[in-house]
Structures are given as structure tokens and as C-alpha cells.
Amino acid sequence: MSKKIWLGAVAYDPKVVTIWEGMREYFRDEAKLDVEIVLYLSYEAQVEALLADTPRIDIAWNTNLAFLQSEAWSDKRCTPLAMRDTDLGWTTKIIALSGGSVKSVDDLRG
């Protein structure tokens, strides 16, 4: 096998550990990749690990919003490698309280 790849994932649920154990086996046995999984408690911590001056992970398994955070924090240096088919129709809805200070998207700038 080649160089070890450090992949970050967020442990948002106990099942994540089981899922990534299986993924690690797949990477090793089927793809012949030496992958070590690093679990984080939040996507923000994972993005920080990816973008650190000395990165602690090579790849981040991000949510859609964490990808946008990575892109913004890195000045668009992050490159998506893959996306799940379940995320193809993903959209975001921004909801503001009636009568509040946010009336339009322009009010969110900056």
C-alpha cells in the first residue's frame, strides 16, 4: 500500500464509528488504500484540522454546509472529490423571523 491517507469524519451519532470501520476495511481490501479515520465532534473542528498550517487530515468528509465553510475559509482552495447521490437535490432554506432585522438576503452580507 501507498502512503497513509488521514480522513476526517464527524461522529454525530454512535453508528458513525461502525460505518467508518466498514469504510476503512473497504478502502484497505478493495481499493488498496491505507486510510486512517479521525473522528471529530464538530464539522468546524474538522474544517480547522483540514485547513491548519500543518494539516492534521488529508481529506474531510463534510456536510454540504461544512464544504461551503471549507471553501470560504480556504479562499476556494478546497476541491470536492465526490458527493453522495443522496445529496444531489440538496438545497438550503434561510428562515428569518417576521418583523426582525433581516428582510432580504442582502441583509446577510458580511
MMTF fields as JSON, N, C-alpha, C and O atoms, coordinates in Angstrom:
{
  "mmtfVersion": "1.0.0",
  "mmtfProducer": "UNKNOWN",
  "numBonds": 439,
  "numAtoms": 440,
  "numGroups": 110,
  "numChains": 1,
  "numModels": 1,
  "chainsPerModel": [1],
  "groupsPerChain": [110],
  "chainIdList": ["A"],
  "bondAtomList": [4, 2, 8, 6, 12, 10, 16, 14, 20, 18, 24, 22, 28, 26, 32, 30, 36, 34, 40, 38, 44, 42, 48, 46, 52, 50, 56, 54, 60, 58, 64, 62, 68, 66, 72, 70, 76, 74, 80, 78, 84, 82, 88, 86, 92, 90, 96, 94, 100, 98, 104, 102, 108, 106, 112, 110, 116, 114, 120, 118, 124, 122, 128, 126, 132, 130, 136, 134, 140, 138, 144, 142, 148, 146, 152, 150, 156, 154, 160, 158, 164, 162, 168, 166, 172, 170, 176, 174, 180, 178, 184, 182, 188, 186, 192, 190, 196, 194, 200, 198, 204, 202, 208, 206, 212, 210, 216, 214, 220, 218, 224, 222, 228, 226, 232, 230, 236, 234, 240, 238, 244, 242, 248, 246, 252, 250, 256, 254, 260, 258, 264, 262, 268, 266, 272, 270, 276, 274, 280, 278, 284, 282, 288, 286, 292, 290, 296, 294, 300, 298, 304, 302, 308, 306, 312, 310, 316, 314, 320, 318, 324, 322, 328, 326, 332, 330, 336, 334, 340, 338, 344, 342, 348, 346, 352, 350, 356, 354, 360, 358, 364, 362, 368, 366, 372, 370, 376, 374, 380, 378, 384, 382, 388, 386, 392, 390, 396, 394, 400, 398, 404, 402, 408, 406, 412, 410, 416, 414, 420, 418, 424, 422, 428, 426, 432, 430, 436, 434],
  "bondOrderList": [1, 1, 1, 1, 1, 1, 1, 1, 1, 1, 1, 1, 1, 1, 1, 1, 1, 1, 1, 1, 1, 1, 1, 1, 1, 1, 1, 1, 1, 1, 1, 1, 1, 1, 1, 1, 1, 1, 1, 1, 1, 1, 1, 1, 1, 1, 1, 1, 1, 1, 1, 1, 1, 1, 1, 1, 1, 1, 1, 1, 1, 1, 1, 1, 1, 1, 1, 1, 1, 1, 1, 1, 1, 1, 1, 1, 1, 1, 1, 1, 1, 1, 1, 1, 1, 1, 1, 1, 1, 1, 1, 1, 1, 1, 1, 1, 1, 1, 1, 1, 1, 1, 1, 1, 1, 1, 1, 1, 1],
  "groupList": [{"groupName": "MET", "atomNameList": ["N", "CA", "C", "O"], "elementList": ["N", "C", "C", "O"], "formalChargeList": [0, 0, 0, 0], "bondAtomList": [1, 0, 2, 1, 3, 2], "bondOrderList": [1, 1, 2], "singleLetterCode": "M", "chemCompType": "L-PEPTIDE LINKING"}, {"groupName": "SER", "atomNameList": ["N", "CA", "C", "O"], "elementList": ["N", "C", "C", "O"], "formalChargeList": [0, 0, 0, 0], "bondAtomList": [1, 0, 2, 1, 3, 2], "bondOrderList": [1, 1, 2], "singleLetterCode": "S", "chemCompType": "L-PEPTIDE LINKING"}, {"groupName": "LYS", "atomNameList": ["N", "CA", "C", "O"], "elementList": ["N", "C", "C", "O"], "formalChargeList": [0, 0, 0, 0], "bondAtomList": [1, 0, 2, 1, 3, 2], "bondOrderList": [1, 1, 2], "singleLetterCode": "K", "chemCompType": "L-PEPTIDE LINKING"}, {"groupName": "ILE", "atomNameList": ["N", "CA", "C", "O"], "elementList": ["N", "C", "C", "O"], "formalChargeList": [0, 0, 0, 0], "bondAtomList": [1, 0, 2, 1, 3, 2], "bondOrderList": [1, 1, 2], "singleLetterCode": "I", "chemCompType": "L-PEPTIDE LINKING"}, {"groupName": "TRP", "atomNameList": ["N", "CA", "C", "O"], "elementList": ["N", "C", "C", "O"], "formalChargeList": [0, 0, 0, 0], "bondAtomList": [1, 0, 2, 1, 3, 2], "bondOrderList": [1, 1, 2], "singleLetterCode": "W", "chemCompType": "L-PEPTIDE LINKING"}, {"groupName": "LEU", "atomNameList": ["N", "CA", "C", "O"], "elementList": ["N", "C", "C", "O"], "formalChargeList": [0, 0, 0, 0], "bondAtomList": [1, 0, 2, 1, 3, 2], "bondOrderList": [1, 1, 2], "singleLetterCode": "L", "chemCompType": "L-PEPTIDE LINKING"}, {"groupName": "GLY", "atomNameList": ["N", "CA", "C", "O"], "elementList": ["N", "C", "C", "O"], "formalChargeList": [0, 0, 0, 0], "bondAtomList": [1, 0, 2, 1, 3, 2], "bondOrderList": [1, 1, 2], "singleLetterCode": "G", "chemCompType": "PEPTIDE LINKING"}, {"groupName": "ALA", "atomNameList": ["N", "CA", "C", "O"], "elementList": ["N", "C", "C", "O"], "formalChargeList": [0, 0, 0, 0], "bondAtomList": [1, 0, 2, 1, 3, 2], "bondOrderList": [1, 1, 2], "singleLetterCode": "A", "chemCompType": "L-PEPTIDE LINKING"}, {"groupName": "VAL", "atomNameList": ["N", "CA", "C", "O"], "elementList": ["N", "C", "C", "O"], "formalChargeList": [0, 0, 0, 0], "bondAtomList": [1, 0, 2, 1, 3, 2], "bondOrderList": [1, 1, 2], "singleLetterCode": "V", "chemCompType": "L-PEPTIDE LINKING"}, {"groupName": "TYR", "atomNameList": ["N", "CA", "C", "O"], "elementList": ["N", "C", "C", "O"], "formalChargeList": [0, 0, 0, 0], "bondAtomList": [1, 0, 2, 1, 3, 2], "bondOrderList": [1, 1, 2], "singleLetterCode": "Y", "chemCompType": "L-PEPTIDE LINKING"}, {"groupName": "ASP", "atomNameList": ["N", "CA", "C", "O"], "elementList": ["N", "C", "C", "O"], "formalChargeList": [0, 0, 0, 0], "bondAtomList": [1, 0, 2, 1, 3, 2], "bondOrderList": [1, 1, 2], "singleLetterCode": "D", "chemCompType": "L-PEPTIDE LINKING"}, {"groupName": "PRO", "atomNameList": ["N", "CA", "C", "O"], "elementList": ["N", "C", "C", "O"], "formalChargeList": [0, 0, 0, 0], "bondAtomList": [1, 0, 2, 1, 3, 2], "bondOrderList": [1, 1, 2], "singleLetterCode": "P", "chemCompType": "L-PEPTIDE LINKING"}, {"groupName": "THR", "atomNameList": ["N", "CA", "C", "O"], "elementList": ["N", "C", "C", "O"], "formalChargeList": [0, 0, 0, 0], "bondAtomList": [1, 0, 2, 1, 3, 2], "bondOrderList": [1, 1, 2], "singleLetterCode": "T", "chemCompType": "L-PEPTIDE LINKING"}, {"groupName": "GLU", "atomNameList": ["N", "CA", "C", "O"], "elementList": ["N", "C", "C", "O"], "formalChargeList": [0, 0, 0, 0], "bondAtomList": [1, 0, 2, 1, 3, 2], "bondOrderList": [1, 1, 2], "singleLetterCode": "E", "chemCompType": "L-PEPTIDE LINKING"}, {"groupName": "ARG", "atomNameList": ["N", "CA", "C", "O"], "elementList": ["N", "C", "C", "O"], "formalChargeList": [0, 0, 0, 0], "bondAtomList": [1, 0, 2, 1, 3, 2], "bondOrderList": [1, 1, 2], "singleLetterCode": "R", "chemCompType": "L-PEPTIDE LINKING"}, {"groupName": "PHE", "atomNameList": ["N", "CA", "C", "O"], "elementList": ["N", "C", "C", "O"], "formalChargeList": [0, 0, 0, 0], "bondAtomList": [1, 0, 2, 1, 3, 2], "bondOrderList": [1, 1, 2], "singleLetterCode": "F", "chemCompType": "L-PEPTIDE LINKING"}, {"groupName": "GLN", "atomNameList": ["N", "CA", "C", "O"], "elementList": ["N", "C", "C", "O"], "formalChargeList": [0, 0, 0, 0], "bondAtomList": [1, 0, 2, 1, 3, 2], "bondOrderList": [1, 1, 2], "singleLetterCode": "Q", "chemCompType": "L-PEPTIDE LINKING"}, {"groupName": "ASN", "atomNameList": ["N", "CA", "C", "O"], "elementList": ["N", "C", "C", "O"], "formalChargeList": [0, 0, 0, 0], "bondAtomList": [1, 0, 2, 1, 3, 2], "bondOrderList": [1, 1, 2], "singleLetterCode": "N", "chemCompType": "L-PEPTIDE LINKING"}, {"groupName": "CYS", "atomNameList": ["N", "CA", "C", "O"], "elementList": ["N", "C", "C", "O"], "formalChargeList": [0, 0, 0, 0], "bondAtomList": [1, 0, 2, 1, 3, 2], "bondOrderList": [1, 1, 2], "singleLetterCode": "C", "chemCompType": "L-PEPTIDE LINKING"}],
  "groupTypeList": [0, 1, 2, 2, 3, 4, 5, 6, 7, 8, 7, 9, 10, 11, 2, 8, 8, 12, 3, 4, 13, 6, 0, 14, 13, 9, 15, 14, 10, 13, 7, 2, 5, 10, 8, 13, 3, 8, 5, 9, 5, 1, 9, 13, 7, 16, 8, 13, 7, 5, 5, 7, 10, 12, 11, 14, 3, 10, 3, 7, 4, 17, 12, 17, 5, 7, 15, 5, 16, 1, 13, 7, 4, 1, 10, 2, 14, 18, 12, 11, 5, 7, 0, 14, 10, 12, 10, 5, 6, 4, 12, 12, 2, 3, 3, 7, 5, 1, 6, 6, 1, 8, 2, 1, 8, 10, 10, 5, 14, 6],
  "groupIdList": [1, 2, 3, 4, 5, 6, 7, 8, 9, 10, 11, 12, 13, 14, 15, 16, 17, 18, 19, 20, 21, 22, 23, 24, 25, 26, 27, 28, 29, 30, 31, 32, 33, 34, 35, 36, 37, 38, 39, 40, 41, 42, 43, 44, 45, 46, 47, 48, 49, 50, 51, 52, 53, 54, 55, 56, 57, 58, 59, 60, 61, 62, 63, 64, 65, 66, 67, 68, 69, 70, 71, 72, 73, 74, 75, 76, 77, 78, 79, 80, 81, 82, 83, 84, 85, 86, 87, 88, 89, 90, 91, 92, 93, 94, 95, 96, 97, 98, 99, 100, 101, 102, 103, 104, 105, 106, 107, 108, 109, 110],
  "secStructList": [7, 7, 1, 7, 3, 3, 3, 3, 3, 3, 7, 1, 1, 6, 2, 2, 2, 2, 2, 2, 2, 2, 2, 2, 2, 2, 2, 2, 2, 6, 1, 7, 7, 7, 3, 3, 3, 3, 3, 3, 1, 7, 2, 2, 2, 2, 2, 2, 2, 2, 2, 1, 1, 1, 7, 1, 7, 1, 3, 3, 7, 7, 7, 2, 2, 2, 2, 2, 2, 2, 2, 2, 2, 6, 6, 1, 7, 7, 7, 7, 7, 7, 7, 7, 4, 4, 4, 6, 6, 7, 7, 7, 7, 7, 7, 7, 7, 6, 6, 1, 1, 7, 7, 1, 4, 4, 4, 4, 7, 7],
  "xCoordList": [0.831, 0.0, 0.872, 2.033, 0.262, 0.97, 0.896, 0.565, 1.203, 1.175, -0.182, -1.22, -0.159, -1.394, -2.16, -1.581, -3.474, -4.368, -5.16, -5.778, -5.136, -5.87, -7.169, -7.167, -8.286, -9.609, -10.4, -10.555, -10.897, -11.692, -13.17, -13.679, -13.85, -15.298, -15.849, -15.146, -17.093, -17.705, -18.554, -19.38, -18.339, -19.067, -20.355, -20.476, -21.306, -22.569, -23.512, -24.521, -23.189, -24.02, -23.115, -22.143, -23.397, -22.553, -22.408, -21.378, -23.421, -23.342, -22.222, -21.782, -21.757, -20.701, -19.43, -18.735, -19.125, -17.924, -18.008, -17.039, -19.15, -19.347, -19.26, -18.629, -19.889, -19.86, -18.427, -18.037, -17.634, -16.273, -15.341, -14.352, -15.625, -14.856, -15.031, -14.067, -16.273, -16.549, -15.913, -15.361, -15.988, -15.371, -13.857, -13.249, -13.264, -11.805, -11.421, -10.434, -12.208, -11.963, -12.094, -11.285, -13.113, -13.293, -12.08, -11.527, -11.664, -10.504, -9.284, -8.548, -9.072, -7.908, -8.031, -7.119, -9.15, -9.284, -9.623, -9.089, -10.492, -10.955, -10.18, -9.821, -9.931, -9.262, -7.749, -7.026, -7.28, -5.842, -5.268, -4.164, -6.046, -5.613, -5.484, -6.358, -4.397, -4.175, -4.807, -4.223, -6.005, -6.76, -6.941, -7.319, -6.668, -6.921, -8.017, -7.951, -9.028, -10.16, -9.934, -9.613, -10.103, -10.002, -11.393, -11.938, -11.963, -13.316, -13.281, -12.484, -14.159, -14.274, -15.66, -16.603, -15.777, -17.064, -17.889, -19.103, -17.233, -17.972, -17.34, -16.159, -18.149, -17.638, -16.67, -15.718, -16.901, -15.988, -14.585, -13.601, -14.487, -13.176, -12.524, -11.309, -13.335, -12.797, -12.26, -11.182, -13.003, -12.556, -11.26, -10.337, -11.19, -9.962, -8.783, -7.672, -9.014, -7.944, -7.468, -6.275, -8.387, -8.034, -7.238, -6.306, -7.603, -7.01, -5.879, -5.365, -5.48, -4.402, -3.108, -2.924, -2.222, -0.931, -0.219, 0.378, -0.284, 0.171, -1.08, -1.47, -1.72, -2.996, -2.896, -1.912, -3.928, -3.973, -4.715, -4.644, -5.439, -6.106, -5.871, -5.624, -5.954, -5.783, -7.113, -7.18, -8.169, -9.498, -10.506, -10.372, -11.515, -12.609, -13.896, -14.242, -14.599, -15.909, -16.917, -17.385, -17.25, -18.046, -19.523, -19.916, -20.319, -21.695, -21.633, -20.576, -22.776, -22.835, -22.425, -21.662, -22.94, -22.602, -21.139, -20.506, -20.591, -19.174, -18.285, -17.207, -18.724, -17.957, -17.907, -16.847, -19.056, -19.075, -18.169, -17.495, -18.158, -17.273, -15.812, -14.997, -15.486, -14.119, -13.71, -12.604, -14.621, -14.347, -14.1, -13.151, -14.948, -14.803, -13.533, -12.793, -13.262, -12.091, -10.776, -9.734, -10.805, -9.575, -9.379, -8.452, -10.232, -10.177, -10.354, -9.682, -11.287, -11.674, -10.549, -10.496, -9.652, -8.594, -9.041, -8.338, -10.206, -10.702, -11.393, -12.116, -11.158, -11.729, -12.591, -12.104, -13.859, -14.673, -14.186, -13.893, -14.104, -13.66, -14.846, -14.802, -15.882, -17.041, -18.234, -18.082, -19.431, -20.647, -21.589, -21.686, -22.28, -23.244, -24.432, -24.81, -25.015, -26.192, -27.36, -28.226, -27.391, -28.48, -28.396, -29.358, -27.266, -27.094, -27.325, -27.207, -27.649, -27.774, -28.841, -28.636, -29.952, -31.017, -31.024, -32.043, -29.908, -29.821, -30.005, -29.441, -30.791, -30.983, -30.93, -31.031, -30.771, -30.771, -31.9, -32.148, -32.568, -33.601, -33.185, -32.876, -33.181, -32.865, -34.188, -34.961, -34.427, -35.696, -35.412, -34.548, -36.136, -35.97, -37.318, -38.379, -37.251, -38.437, -39.099, -38.435, -40.423, -41.169, -40.992, -41.073, -40.754, -40.585, -39.166, -38.875, -38.277, -36.888, -36.067, -36.598, -34.765, -33.897, -33.512, -33.045, -33.69, -33.351, -34.611, -35.568, -34.587, -35.74, -35.435, -36.346, -34.129, -33.741, -32.349, -31.671, -31.945, -30.614, -29.537, -28.497, -29.774, -28.794, -28.484, -27.383, -29.438, -29.222, -28.224, -27.751, -27.901, -26.963, -25.517, -24.594, -25.32, -23.949, -23.016, -23.382, -21.778, -20.742, -20.817, -19.999],
  "yCoordList": [-1.192, 0.0, 1.252, 1.241, 2.315, 3.588, 4.339, 3.767, 5.607, 6.497, 6.448, 6.293, 6.577, 6.598, 7.889, 8.975, 7.756, 8.891, 9.084, 8.146, 10.294, 10.628, 11.302, 12.373, 10.654, 11.12, 11.53, 10.742, 12.758, 13.252, 12.994, 13.152, 12.597, 12.397, 12.876, 12.852, 13.304, 13.802, 12.7, 12.081, 12.467, 11.428, 12.032, 12.254, 12.294, 12.903, 11.891, 12.274, 10.594, 9.52, 8.314, 8.145, 7.465, 6.29, 5.373, 4.716, 5.318, 4.455, 4.868, 4.063, 6.116, 6.602, 5.779, 5.504, 5.383, 4.578, 3.276, 2.882, 2.61, 1.352, 1.57, 0.788, 2.624, 2.935, 3.122, 2.568, 3.908, 4.186, 2.997, 2.882, 2.115, 0.871, 0.081, -0.453, 0.012, -0.675, 0.022, -0.632, 1.344, 2.1, 1.903, 1.763, 1.893, 1.693, 0.327, 0.204, -0.714, -2.051, -2.054, -2.671, -1.365, -1.278, -0.623, -1.152, 0.529, 1.219, 0.299, 0.257, -0.436, -1.323, -2.506, -2.767, -3.23, -4.501, -4.341, -5.068, -3.414, -3.281, -2.218, -2.433, -1.095, -0.001, 0.006, 0.775, -0.856, -0.958, 0.381, 0.768, 1.076, 2.354, 2.22, 1.66, 2.734, 2.74, 4.019, 5.1, 3.88, 5.034, 4.92, 3.868, 6.008, 6.102, 7.134, 8.23, 6.783, 7.673, 8.45, 7.866, 9.77, 10.638, 11.21, 11.925, 10.892, 11.359, 12.686, 12.878, 13.591, 14.906, 15.053, 14.377, 15.94, 16.202, 17.236, 17.318, 18.031, 19.047, 19.217, 18.929, 19.692, 19.963, 21.14, 21.177, 22.089, 23.228, 22.768, 23.224, 21.865, 21.336, 20.562, 20.626, 19.839, 19.067, 19.997, 19.757, 21.047, 22.006, 22.676, 22.859, 23.036, 23.629, 22.667, 23.094, 21.374, 20.373, 20.251, 20.075, 20.342, 20.257, 21.472, 21.347, 22.647, 23.903, 24.425, 25.515, 23.672, 24.112, 24.32, 23.727, 25.161, 25.393, 24.075, 23.895, 23.164, 21.791, 20.927, 20.557, 20.598, 19.877, 18.575, 17.843, 18.293, 17.06, 15.948, 14.783, 16.322, 15.336, 15.72, 16.883, 14.714, 14.953, 15.22, 15.975, 14.591, 14.676, 14.871, 14.277, 15.707, 15.885, 15.371, 15.772, 14.492, 14.027, 15.011, 14.849, 16.027, 17.15, 17.036, 16.293, 17.782, 18.027, 19.119, 19.691, 19.391, 20.431, 21.787, 22.528, 22.106, 23.394, 23.454, 24.501, 22.353, 22.339, 22.487, 23.076, 21.957, 22.183, 23.67, 24.2, 24.349, 25.785, 26.541, 27.497, 26.105, 26.707, 26.476, 27.397, 25.258, 24.944, 25.819, 26.358, 25.944, 26.753, 28.209, 28.825, 28.758, 30.161, 30.369, 31.32, 29.502, 29.664, 29.437, 29.927, 28.705, 28.381, 29.272, 29.057, 30.263, 31.128, 30.291, 30.505, 29.328, 28.429, 27.486, 27.099, 27.111, 26.153, 24.704, 23.788, 24.478, 23.112, 22.607, 23.346, 21.346, 20.73, 19.541, 18.62, 19.539, 18.357, 17.163, 17.296, 16.001, 14.785, 13.905, 13.226, 13.923, 13.077, 13.623, 14.417, 13.181, 13.554, 12.356, 11.632, 12.163, 11.072, 11.37, 12.527, 10.319, 10.517, 11.097, 11.76, 10.856, 11.381, 12.894, 13.508, 13.508, 14.951, 15.726, 16.951, 15.031, 15.702, 16.79, 17.823, 16.599, 17.585, 18.498, 19.122, 18.59, 19.326, 20.823, 21.396, 21.445, 22.894, 23.436, 22.686, 24.726, 25.395, 26.408, 27.102, 26.486, 27.492, 28.353, 27.834, 29.655, 30.588, 31.17, 31.732, 31.025, 31.469, 32.587, 32.451, 33.677, 34.808, 35.112, 34.894, 35.606, 35.97, 37.192, 38.185, 37.115, 38.283, 39.446, 39.269, 40.617, 41.796, 41.976, 42.963, 41.027, 41.126, 42.03, 42.65, 42.095, 42.996, 42.429, 43.179, 41.139, 40.529, 40.47, 39.767, 41.227, 41.293, 40.645, 40.209, 40.581, 40.008, 39.391, 39.569, 38.68, 38.065, 39.14, 38.907, 40.321, 41.404, 41.794, 42.262, 41.608, 41.942, 40.983, 41.265, 39.851, 38.87, 39.111, 38.507, 39.965, 40.185, 40.646, 41.442, 40.111, 40.489, 39.728, 39.944],
  "zCoordList": [0.0, 0.0, 0.0, 0.409, -0.473, -0.555, 0.769, 1.808, 0.711, 1.866, 2.57, 1.927, 3.872, 4.654, 4.39, 4.365, 4.192, 3.989, 5.278, 5.783, 5.801, 7.027, 6.62, 6.012, 6.966, 6.563, 7.797, 8.73, 7.802, 8.921, 8.7, 7.59, 9.758, 9.736, 11.081, 12.091, 11.085, 12.316, 12.934, 12.263, 14.222, 14.957, 15.511, 16.715, 14.635, 15.043, 15.685, 16.278, 15.57, 16.104, 16.332, 15.596, 17.328, 17.565, 16.349, 16.197, 15.482, 14.302, 13.349, 12.529, 13.448, 12.571, 12.736, 11.758, 13.972, 14.22, 13.433, 12.784, 13.484, 12.759, 11.253, 10.542, 10.773, 9.345, 8.866, 7.838, 9.615, 9.173, 9.357, 8.632, 10.299, 10.382, 9.088, 8.541, 8.604, 7.342, 6.154, 5.269, 6.129, 5.034, 5.017, 3.956, 6.197, 6.289, 5.734, 5.008, 6.077, 5.539, 4.021, 3.328, 3.5, 2.053, 1.404, 0.439, 1.931, 1.37, 1.351, 0.365, 2.441, 2.549, 1.604, 0.819, 1.667, 0.953, -0.524, -1.361, -0.848, -2.232, -3.02, -4.178, -2.395, -3.1, -2.881, -3.515, -1.978, -1.661, -1.199, -1.581, -0.367, 0.201, 1.706, 2.368, 2.235, 3.681, 4.238, 4.155, 4.805, 5.295, 6.8, 7.315, 7.492, 8.933, 9.123, 8.566, 9.911, 10.147, 11.442, 12.476, 11.377, 12.539, 12.788, 11.947, 13.947, 14.262, 15.015, 15.932, 14.608, 15.232, 15.839, 15.428, 16.82, 17.461, 16.706, 16.892, 15.849, 15.093, 13.717, 13.52, 12.767, 11.425, 11.455, 10.676, 12.336, 12.442, 12.827, 12.244, 13.806, 14.212, 13.067, 12.874, 12.318, 11.191, 10.101, 9.557, 9.785, 8.779, 9.245, 8.452, 10.516, 11.054, 10.922, 10.608, 11.159, 11.035, 9.594, 9.346, 8.652, 7.239, 6.786, 5.992, 7.289, 6.818, 7.695, 7.443, 8.719, 9.617, 8.821, 7.759, 9.343, 8.687, 8.411, 7.35, 9.362, 9.16, 9.281, 10.388, 8.144, 8.199, 8.983, 8.869, 9.781, 10.564, 9.838, 10.229, 8.761, 7.915, 6.458, 6.14, 5.571, 4.14, 3.446, 2.476, 3.958, 3.364, 4.491, 5.56, 4.247, 5.203, 4.566, 3.455, 5.257, 4.811, 5.378, 6.505, 4.599, 5.08, 4.733, 3.834, 5.462, 5.039, 3.98, 3.714, 3.389, 2.372, 2.947, 2.326, 4.143, 4.756, 5.175, 5.042, 5.679, 6.066, 4.838, 4.926, 3.679, 2.457, 2.141, 1.808, 2.245, 1.974, 2.937, 2.551, 4.196, 5.193, 4.787, 4.851, 4.373, 3.93, 2.757, 2.712, 1.818, 0.632, 1.01, 0.526, 1.87, 2.274, 3.081, 2.825, 4.051, 4.92, 4.176, 4.611, 3.065, 2.334, 1.12, 0.339, 0.949, -0.232, -1.503, -2.512, -1.418, -2.521, -2.962, -4.129, -2.045, -2.37, -2.181, -2.606, -1.546, -1.338, -2.599, -3.268, -2.908, -4.102, -3.712, -3.055, -4.101, -3.812, -4.636, -5.824, -3.992, -4.677, -5.083, -6.109, -4.283, -4.537, -3.766, -2.838, -4.169, -3.467, -3.479, -4.47, -2.361, -2.282, -3.192, -3.372, -3.764, -4.613, -3.823, -4.395, -2.522, -1.698, -1.52, -1.057, -1.877, -1.725, -3.028, -3.042, -4.112, -5.41, -5.432, -6.069, -4.773, -4.793, -3.588, -3.295, -2.883, -1.633, -1.853, -2.786, -0.996, -1.031, 0.393, 1.364, 0.496, 1.793, 1.817, 0.831, 2.928, 3.125, 4.317, 5.389, 4.123, 5.192, 5.681, 4.906, 6.963, 7.537, 8.538, 9.404, 8.411, 9.327, 9.993, 9.409, 11.188, 11.957, 11.344, 11.049, 11.153, 10.651, 11.628, 12.843, 11.085, 11.916, 12.437, 13.113, 12.127, 12.573, 11.662, 10.741, 11.931, 11.149, 9.792, 8.934, 9.569, 8.272, 7.427, 7.752, 6.331, 5.432, 4.081, 3.377, 3.716, 2.429, 2.561, 3.573, 1.543, 1.527, 1.64, 2.256, 1.051, 1.132, 2.581, 2.869, 3.488, 4.892, 5.568, 6.669, 4.915, 5.485, 5.042, 5.589, 4.08, 3.557, 4.661, 5.526, 4.604, 5.542, 6.826, 7.72]
}
